[in-house]
């Protein structure tokens, strides 16, 4: 895949013309967003499983990194508004690993993309 990306970058830089690759039927369905639109109402309600454990310090980072403004800090604790896109930024970026998704995330490693600066994610 990395080779393909560099081929595309090279073609764009040199302004070469290439026919658009259509891909499989599955690829086309995913690109149009039909699948996402059909499951989106269910995904948005999935945030009812989010919780914070005793490690939460009320720093508000989860609220700041949420791309859809779905989290508010109330009385020093995050509150989810059921408009979640399940990006898991709140879970993965919590400095104390206090955000949990039910019992599924407890004591599991968190992922932080080394190429993304957390300051770029924070909204002010």
MMTF fields as JSON, N, C-alpha, C and O atoms, coordinates in Angstrom:
{
  "mmtfVersion": "1.0.0",
  "mmtfProducer": "UNKNOWN",
  "numBonds": 495,
  "numAtoms": 496,
  "numGroups": 124,
  "numChains": 1,
  "numModels": 1,
  "chainsPerModel": [1],
  "groupsPerChain": [124],
  "chainIdList": ["A"],
  "bondAtomList": [4, 2, 8, 6, 12, 10, 16, 14, 20, 18, 24, 22, 28, 26, 32, 30, 36, 34, 40, 38, 44, 42, 48, 46, 52, 50, 56, 54, 60, 58, 64, 62, 68, 66, 72, 70, 76, 74, 80, 78, 84, 82, 88, 86, 92, 90, 96, 94, 100, 98, 104, 102, 108, 106, 112, 110, 116, 114, 120, 118, 124, 122, 128, 126, 132, 130, 136, 134, 140, 138, 144, 142, 148, 146, 152, 150, 156, 154, 160, 158, 164, 162, 168, 166, 172, 170, 176, 174, 180, 178, 184, 182, 188, 186, 192, 190, 196, 194, 200, 198, 204, 202, 208, 206, 212, 210, 216, 214, 220, 218, 224, 222, 228, 226, 232, 230, 236, 234, 240, 238, 244, 242, 248, 246, 252, 250, 256, 254, 260, 258, 264, 262, 268, 266, 272, 270, 276, 274, 280, 278, 284, 282, 288, 286, 292, 290, 296, 294, 300, 298, 304, 302, 308, 306, 312, 310, 316, 314, 320, 318, 324, 322, 328, 326, 332, 330, 336, 334, 340, 338, 344, 342, 348, 346, 352, 350, 356, 354, 360, 358, 364, 362, 368, 366, 372, 370, 376, 374, 380, 378, 384, 382, 388, 386, 392, 390, 396, 394, 400, 398, 404, 402, 408, 406, 412, 410, 416, 414, 420, 418, 424, 422, 428, 426, 432, 430, 436, 434, 440, 438, 444, 442, 448, 446, 452, 450, 456, 454, 460, 458, 464, 462, 468, 466, 472, 470, 476, 474, 480, 478, 484, 482, 488, 486, 492, 490],
  "bondOrderList": [1, 1, 1, 1, 1, 1, 1, 1, 1, 1, 1, 1, 1, 1, 1, 1, 1, 1, 1, 1, 1, 1, 1, 1, 1, 1, 1, 1, 1, 1, 1, 1, 1, 1, 1, 1, 1, 1, 1, 1, 1, 1, 1, 1, 1, 1, 1, 1, 1, 1, 1, 1, 1, 1, 1, 1, 1, 1, 1, 1, 1, 1, 1, 1, 1, 1, 1, 1, 1, 1, 1, 1, 1, 1, 1, 1, 1, 1, 1, 1, 1, 1, 1, 1, 1, 1, 1, 1, 1, 1, 1, 1, 1, 1, 1, 1, 1, 1, 1, 1, 1, 1, 1, 1, 1, 1, 1, 1, 1, 1, 1, 1, 1, 1, 1, 1, 1, 1, 1, 1, 1, 1, 1],
  "groupList": [{"groupName": "UNK", "atomNameList": ["N", "CA", "C", "O"], "elementList": ["N", "C", "C", "O"], "formalChargeList": [0, 0, 0, 0], "bondAtomList": [1, 0, 2, 1, 3, 2], "bondOrderList": [1, 1, 2], "singleLetterCode": "X", "chemCompType": "L-PEPTIDE LINKING"}],
  "groupTypeList": [0, 0, 0, 0, 0, 0, 0, 0, 0, 0, 0, 0, 0, 0, 0, 0, 0, 0, 0, 0, 0, 0, 0, 0, 0, 0, 0, 0, 0, 0, 0, 0, 0, 0, 0, 0, 0, 0, 0, 0, 0, 0, 0, 0, 0, 0, 0, 0, 0, 0, 0, 0, 0, 0, 0, 0, 0, 0, 0, 0, 0, 0, 0, 0, 0, 0, 0, 0, 0, 0, 0, 0, 0, 0, 0, 0, 0, 0, 0, 0, 0, 0, 0, 0, 0, 0, 0, 0, 0, 0, 0, 0, 0, 0, 0, 0, 0, 0, 0, 0, 0, 0, 0, 0, 0, 0, 0, 0, 0, 0, 0, 0, 0, 0, 0, 0, 0, 0, 0, 0, 0, 0, 0, 0],
  "groupIdList": [1, 2, 3, 4, 5, 6, 7, 8, 9, 10, 11, 12, 13, 14, 15, 16, 17, 18, 19, 20, 21, 22, 23, 24, 25, 26, 27, 28, 29, 30, 31, 32, 33, 34, 35, 36, 37, 38, 39, 40, 41, 42, 43, 44, 45, 46, 47, 48, 49, 50, 51, 52, 53, 54, 55, 56, 57, 58, 59, 60, 61, 62, 63, 64, 65, 66, 67, 68, 69, 70, 71, 72, 73, 74, 75, 76, 77, 78, 79, 80, 81, 82, 83, 84, 85, 86, 87, 88, 89, 90, 91, 92, 93, 94, 95, 96, 97, 98, 99, 100, 101, 102, 103, 104, 105, 106, 107, 108, 109, 110, 111, 112, 113, 114, 115, 116, 117, 118, 119, 120, 121, 122, 123, 124],
  "secStructList": [7, 2, 2, 2, 2, 2, 2, 2, 2, 2, 2, 2, 2, 6, 6, 7, 7, 7, 7, 7, 7, 7, 7, 7, 2, 2, 2, 2, 2, 2, 2, 2, 6, 2, 2, 2, 2, 2, 2, 2, 2, 2, 2, 2, 4, 4, 4, 4, 4, 3, 3, 3, 7, 6, 6, 7, 7, 7, 7, 7, 2, 2, 2, 2, 2, 7, 6, 6, 7, 7, 3, 3, 3, 3, 6, 6, 3, 3, 3, 3, 7, 1, 7, 7, 7, 7, 7, 7, 2, 2, 2, 2, 2, 7, 6, 6, 7, 7, 3, 3, 3, 6, 6, 6, 1, 6, 6, 7, 7, 7, 7, 7, 7, 6, 6, 1, 7, 2, 2, 2, 2, 7, 7, 7],
  "xCoordList": [0.824, 0.0, 0.876, 0.56, 1.981, 2.866, 3.429, 3.542, 3.778, 4.282, 3.224, 3.541, 1.982, 0.884, 0.707, 0.499, 0.792, 0.658, 1.741, 1.46, 2.978, 4.063, 3.904, 4.296, 3.335, 3.047, 2.03, 2.165, 1.029, -0.004, 0.594, 0.324, 1.403, 2.056, 2.9, 2.861, 3.651, 4.509, 3.68, 4.029, 2.585, 1.718, 1.087, 0.984, 0.669, 0.06, 1.096, 0.816, 2.288, 3.33, 3.712, 3.969, 3.744, 4.132, 2.938, 3.081, 1.753, 0.52, 0.215, -0.259, 0.499, 0.208, -1.275, -1.927, -1.792, -3.178, -3.234, -2.463, -4.136, -4.366, -5.87, -6.579, -6.339, -7.756, -8.018, -7.152, -9.207, -9.581, -9.821, -10.54, -9.217, -9.434, -10.734, -10.913, -11.624, -12.942, -12.925, -13.689, -12.089, -12.061, -13.236, -13.988, -13.372, -14.44, -15.764, -15.789, -16.841, -18.15, -18.134, -18.707, -17.486, -17.384, -16.675, -17.117, -15.579, -14.855, -15.762, -15.76, -16.537, -17.415, -18.515, -18.865, -19.056, -20.094, -19.511, -20.139, -18.312, -17.687, -17.36, -17.516, -16.912, -16.576, -17.797, -17.697, -18.932, -20.126, -20.712, -21.534, -20.309, -20.822, -22.155, -22.752, -22.633, -23.925, -23.906, -24.842, -22.843, -22.744, -22.706, -23.4, -21.889, -21.786, -23.135, -23.537, -23.836, -25.127, -26.136, -27.005, -26.022, -26.984, -26.692, -27.616, -25.428, -25.103, -24.851, -24.767, -24.73, -24.409, -25.332, -24.836, -26.653, -27.512, -27.2, -27.358, -26.764, -26.437, -25.09, -24.919, -24.13, -22.806, -22.903, -22.285, -23.676, -23.776, -24.275, -23.938, -25.063, -25.596, -24.653, -24.916, -23.558, -22.669, -21.843, -21.181, -21.877, -21.06, -21.622, -21.015, -22.756, -23.304, -22.402, -22.549, -21.476, -20.558, -19.311, -18.557, -19.09, -17.926, -18.117, -19.217, -17.033, -17.036, -15.613, -14.67, -15.476, -14.135, -13.958, -14.902, -12.741, -12.466, -11.887, -11.847, -11.451, -10.967, -9.695, -9.29, -9.058, -7.856, -8.13, -7.197, -9.396, -9.745, -9.394, -9.772, -8.659, -8.282, -9.075, -8.818, -10.035, -10.874, -10.14, -10.512, -9.094, -8.281, -9.022, -8.686, -10.024, -10.815, -10.211, -10.765, -9.101, -8.479, -9.429, -9.484, -10.168, -11.114, -12.112, -12.44, -12.579, -13.531, -12.871, -13.486, -11.626, -10.927, -10.569, -10.526, -10.31, -9.904, -11.073, -10.884, -12.273, -13.43, -13.778, -14.129, -13.684, -13.91, -15.358, -15.618, -16.302, -17.713, -18.313, -19.534, -17.466, -17.909, -18.958, -19.967, -18.704, -19.646, -19.427, -20.227, -18.364, -18.029, -17.984, -17.376, -18.63, -18.602, -18.101, -18.389, -17.359, -16.906, -17.928, -18.178, -18.515, -19.5, -19.001, -18.731, -18.884, -18.399, -17.097, -16.898, -16.213, -14.9, -14.873, -13.861, -15.954, -16.022, -16.578, -17.411, -16.131, -16.681, -18.112, -18.491, -18.89, -20.278, -20.434, -20.15, -20.881, -21.048, -22.482, -23.428, -22.639, -23.943, -24.592, -25.586, -24.087, -24.665, -24.662, -25.597, -23.606, -23.376, -21.99, -21.35, -21.548, -20.191, -19.948, -20.835, -18.753, -18.333, -17.408, -16.898, -17.192, -16.356, -14.929, -14.349, -14.368, -12.98, -12.019, -10.857, -12.516, -11.775, -10.634, -9.737, -10.662, -9.637, -9.674, -8.628, -10.869, -10.987, -10.335, -9.652, -10.547, -9.998, -8.487, -7.75, -8.027, -6.611, -5.718, -4.534, -6.256, -5.415, -5.492, -4.772, -6.336, -6.43, -5.071, -4.523, -4.521, -3.18, -3.113, -2.029, -4.222, -4.253, -4.873, -5.036, -5.22, -5.907, -7.149, -7.465, -7.833, -9.009, -10.302, -11.292, -10.31, -11.514, -11.555, -10.586, -12.68, -12.861, -14.086, -15.007, -14.078, -15.252, -15.782, -15.316, -16.762, -17.26, -16.108, -15.284, -16.05, -14.925, -13.918, -12.923, -14.171, -13.328, -11.964, -11.029, -11.829, -10.572, -9.706, -8.551, -10.245, -9.485, -8.198, -8.193, -7.113, -5.779, -5.292, -4.409, -5.865, -5.403, -4.539, -4.717, -3.61, -2.757, -3.573, -4.599, -3.103, -3.733, -2.813, -1.602, -3.412, -2.631, -2.572, -3.592, -1.393, -1.204, -0.383, 0.768, -0.983, -0.308, 0.916, 0.775, 2.11, 3.323, 3.44, 4.255, 2.642, 2.712, 1.695, 1.646, 0.892, -0.121, 0.235, 0.401, 0.348, 0.626, -0.695, -1.657, -0.741, -1.984, -2.485, -3.691, -1.583, -1.997, -2.831, -3.691, -2.567, -3.345, -4.768, -5.676, -4.969, -6.291, -7.15, -8.379, -6.512, -7.238, -7.937, -7.339, -9.192, -9.927, -9.95, -10.093, -9.816, -9.803, -10.86, -11.017],
  "yCoordList": [-1.181, 0.0, 1.255, 2.246, 1.197, 2.369, 2.682, 3.846, 1.635, 1.834, 2.525, 3.428, 2.103, 2.681, 4.167, 4.992, 4.498, 5.897, 6.754, 7.848, 6.258, 7.04, 7.168, 8.182, 6.154, 6.262, 7.37, 8.139, 7.445, 8.481, 9.86, 10.804, 9.976, 11.259, 11.719, 12.888, 10.809, 11.141, 11.599, 12.575, 10.894, 11.256, 12.625, 13.407, 12.92, 14.222, 15.331, 16.363, 15.118, 16.143, 16.44, 17.588, 15.399, 15.608, 15.87, 15.952, 15.999, 16.314, 15.314, 15.682, 14.048, 12.994, 12.655, 12.759, 12.249, 11.817, 10.305, 9.56, 9.867, 8.439, 8.222, 9.036, 7.138, 6.788, 6.427, 5.876, 6.738, 6.425, 4.935, 4.344, 4.334, 2.909, 2.759, 3.368, 1.96, 1.803, 0.874, 1.08, -0.123, -1.056, -2.025, -2.067, -2.789, -3.781, -3.104, -1.928, -3.844, -3.319, -2.904, -1.878, -3.691, -3.359, -2.024, -1.194, -1.811, -0.535, 0.631, 1.658, 0.464, 1.549, 1.832, 2.99, 0.797, 0.99, 1.73, 2.64, 1.338, 2.002, 3.456, 4.318, 3.741, 5.117, 6.013, 7.198, 5.494, 6.338, 6.638, 7.546, 5.899, 6.144, 5.476, 5.701, 4.655, 4.0, 3.132, 3.157, 2.378, 1.508, 2.347, 2.045, 3.399, 4.246, 4.86, 4.848, 5.397, 6.029, 5.037, 5.414, 3.785, 2.798, 2.382, 2.033, 2.412, 1.997, 3.175, 2.989, 4.376, 5.559, 5.781, 6.078, 5.651, 5.869, 4.916, 5.278, 3.716, 2.746, 3.061, 2.909, 3.503, 3.839, 4.999, 4.968, 6.013, 7.199, 6.876, 7.585, 5.83, 5.452, 4.54, 4.223, 4.118, 3.172, 3.793, 3.077, 5.112, 5.732, 5.542, 6.001, 4.883, 4.636, 3.703, 3.61, 3.015, 2.122, 2.838, 2.274, 4.091, 4.817, 5.17, 5.502, 5.092, 5.46, 5.864, 5.628, 6.461, 6.761, 6.067, 5.933, 5.63, 4.979, 5.99, 7.187, 5.524, 6.416, 7.163, 8.088, 6.777, 7.471, 8.81, 9.577, 9.11, 10.362, 11.555, 11.616, 12.507, 13.715, 14.933, 16.053, 14.715, 15.814, 16.836, 18.01, 16.419, 17.359, 17.914, 18.995, 17.189, 17.666, 17.387, 17.817, 16.687, 16.396, 15.601, 15.838, 14.669, 13.868, 14.776, 14.547, 15.784, 16.726, 17.555, 17.845, 17.929, 18.776, 18.051, 18.672, 16.748, 16.024, 15.392, 14.856, 15.445, 14.835, 15.635, 16.811, 15.012, 15.762, 16.173, 17.04, 15.578, 15.92, 16.609, 16.729, 17.062, 17.802, 17.003, 17.552, 15.72, 14.815, 14.694, 14.063, 15.286, 15.116, 16.471, 17.421, 16.535, 17.737, 17.3, 16.195, 18.174, 17.889, 18.468, 19.673, 17.591, 17.986, 17.522, 16.338, 18.449, 18.128, 17.339, 16.404, 17.729, 17.109, 15.747, 15.05, 15.35, 14.041, 14.211, 15.088, 13.389, 13.482, 12.96, 12.024, 13.587, 13.205, 13.101, 14.058, 11.953, 11.71, 12.01, 11.666, 12.658, 13.106, 12.211, 12.619, 11.05, 10.082, 10.564, 10.307, 11.258, 11.625, 11.141, 11.734, 10.077, 9.559, 8.979, 8.358, 9.184, 8.582, 7.395, 6.807, 7.041, 5.911, 6.009, 5.006, 7.212, 7.384, 6.922, 6.617, 6.874, 6.418, 7.346, 6.938, 8.584, 9.535, 9.736, 9.805, 9.831, 10.037, 8.893, 9.119, 7.68, 6.504, 6.42, 6.191, 6.603, 6.42, 7.554, 7.335, 8.76, 9.907, 10.31, 11.215, 9.672, 10.007, 9.8, 8.699, 10.851, 10.73, 9.751, 9.274, 9.449, 8.517, 7.167, 6.306, 6.985, 5.777, 5.49, 4.342, 6.565, 6.455, 6.257, 5.789, 6.607, 6.396, 4.921, 4.371, 4.305, 2.886, 2.713, 3.529, 1.645, 1.282, -0.022, -1.109, 0.109, -1.054, -1.709, -1.028, -3.018, -3.748, -4.18, -4.831, -3.82, -4.3, -3.627, -4.208, -2.432, -1.697, -1.705, -1.281, -2.173, -2.155, -2.961, -4.098, -2.331, -2.929, -3.289, -4.133, -2.653, -2.857, -1.656, -0.553, -1.889, -0.81, 0.207, -0.124, 1.44, 2.523, 2.868, 2.652, 3.407, 3.751, 5.259, 5.947, 5.746, 7.159, 7.214, 6.777, 7.755, 7.853, 8.753, 9.92, 8.234, 9.032, 10.193, 11.09, 10.197, 11.242, 12.363, 13.327, 12.237, 13.252, 13.951, 13.316, 15.265, 16.067, 16.299, 16.797, 15.948, 16.063, 17.507, 17.738, 18.472, 19.877, 20.218, 21.098, 19.512, 19.738, 19.215, 19.691, 18.241, 17.661, 18.469, 18.415, 19.205, 19.92, 21.145, 21.917, 21.304, 22.501, 23.485, 23.082, 24.71, 25.72, 26.747, 27.687],
  "zCoordList": [0.0, 0.0, 0.0, -0.659, 0.75, 0.806, -0.583, -0.967, -1.328, -2.687, -3.547, -4.322, -3.409, -4.192, -3.852, -4.742, -2.568, -2.142, -2.791, -3.281, -2.796, -3.389, -4.901, -5.478, -5.549, -6.982, -7.237, -8.188, -6.394, -6.528, -6.271, -7.013, -5.226, -4.911, -6.088, -6.471, -6.652, -7.779, -8.977, -9.642, -9.25, -10.38, -10.175, -11.12, -8.964, -8.679, -8.841, -9.451, -8.293, -8.387, -9.839, -10.2, -10.659, -12.054, -12.968, -14.188, -12.358, -13.074, -14.198, -15.273, -13.915, -14.89, -14.856, -13.818, -16.002, -16.074, -15.871, -16.477, -15.03, -14.815, -14.695, -14.104, -15.249, -15.105, -13.649, -12.97, -13.183, -11.802, -11.682, -12.487, -10.675, -10.42, -9.651, -8.596, -10.172, -9.545, -8.342, -7.399, -8.353, -7.234, -7.286, -8.26, -6.231, -6.156, -5.791, -5.427, -5.89, -5.501, -4.031, -3.664, -3.209, -1.779, -1.59, -0.796, -2.312, -2.232, -2.583, -1.905, -3.649, -4.087, -3.069, -2.841, -2.462, -1.439, -0.243, 0.298, 0.165, 1.306, 0.997, 1.861, -0.211, -0.583, -0.638, -0.32, -1.027, -1.123, 0.241, 0.374, 1.252, 2.593, 2.871, 3.923, 1.942, 2.147, 3.409, 4.207, 3.571, 4.74, 6.022, 6.993, 6.011, 7.203, 7.558, 8.722, 6.561, 6.842, 7.414, 8.201, 7.023, 7.524, 8.961, 9.696, 9.376, 10.752, 11.684, 12.898, 11.144, 11.944, 13.14, 14.227, 12.992, 14.164, 15.32, 16.486, 15.0, 16.044, 16.684, 17.893, 15.864, 16.371, 17.362, 18.426, 17.009, 17.854, 19.257, 20.206, 19.404, 20.711, 21.491, 22.651, 20.863, 21.521, 22.644, 23.396, 22.76, 23.798, 25.201, 26.169, 25.333, 26.667, 27.473, 28.692, 26.817, 27.536, 28.058, 28.852, 27.609, 28.108, 29.574, 30.014, 30.311, 31.725, 32.097, 31.341, 33.243, 33.747, 35.081, 35.859, 35.335, 36.612, 37.594, 37.306, 38.722, 39.784, 39.401, 40.105, 38.299, 37.852, 37.188, 36.946, 36.886, 36.211, 37.091, 38.261, 36.501, 37.24, 36.762, 37.203, 35.866, 35.393, 34.561, 34.561, 33.843, 33.065, 31.851, 31.367, 31.353, 30.23, 28.865, 27.853, 28.811, 27.522, 26.626, 25.42, 27.2, 26.409, 25.688, 24.524, 26.372, 25.782, 24.683, 23.657, 24.906, 23.942, 22.655, 21.593, 22.726, 21.523, 20.776, 19.684, 21.342, 20.675, 19.417, 19.513, 18.241, 17.005, 16.776, 15.942, 17.488, 17.291, 18.512, 18.619, 19.433, 20.625, 21.413, 21.856, 21.575, 22.217, 23.726, 24.417, 24.237, 25.653, 26.344, 25.851, 27.476, 28.323, 29.696, 30.155, 30.331, 31.693, 32.657, 32.669, 33.466, 34.481, 35.839, 36.045, 36.744, 38.096, 38.055, 38.83, 37.14, 37.061, 36.397, 36.474, 35.749, 35.088, 33.671, 33.442, 32.721, 31.364, 31.29, 31.995, 30.423, 30.159, 28.65, 27.93, 28.167, 26.735, 26.316, 27.025, 25.148, 24.664, 23.604, 23.003, 23.362, 22.427, 20.977, 20.219, 20.612, 19.214, 18.792, 17.923, 19.409, 19.258, 17.869, 17.282, 17.354, 16.091, 16.332, 15.378, 17.573, 17.983, 17.444, 17.027, 17.453, 17.029, 18.127, 17.858, 19.36, 20.544, 20.951, 21.688, 20.477, 20.905, 22.412, 23.058, 22.972, 24.416, 25.186, 26.185, 24.724, 25.391, 25.201, 26.16, 23.972, 23.677, 24.149, 24.407, 24.268, 24.61, 26.077, 26.497, 26.858, 28.276, 28.942, 28.893, 29.565, 30.142, 31.317, 31.649, 31.937, 33.069, 32.712, 33.576, 31.429, 30.962, 31.808, 32.118, 32.165, 33.033, 32.256, 32.819, 30.968, 30.162, 29.776, 29.253, 30.04, 29.743, 28.849, 28.866, 28.076, 27.282, 27.865, 27.523, 28.749, 29.479, 30.212, 30.822, 30.153, 30.752, 29.7, 30.019, 28.445, 27.355, 27.279, 26.729, 27.81, 27.647, 28.902, 28.863, 29.986, 31.241, 31.1, 30.628, 31.524, 31.504, 30.102, 29.946, 29.09, 27.714, 27.322, 27.838, 26.41, 25.932, 25.148, 24.554, 25.156, 24.397, 23.234, 23.289, 22.187, 21.005, 20.826, 20.873, 20.626, 20.289, 19.008, 18.977, 17.955, 16.669, 16.821, 17.187, 16.549, 16.742, 15.762, 15.973, 14.69, 13.68, 13.914, 13.15, 14.96, 15.248, 16.547, 17.589, 16.467, 17.652, 18.392, 17.805, 19.648, 20.428, 20.456, 20.549, 20.378, 20.378, 19.136, 19.18, 18.033, 16.814, 16.962, 16.282, 17.845, 18.041, 19.007, 18.948, 19.88, 20.921, 20.333, 19.584, 20.678, 20.252, 21.423, 22.577, 21.132, 22.199, 21.933, 22.712]
}
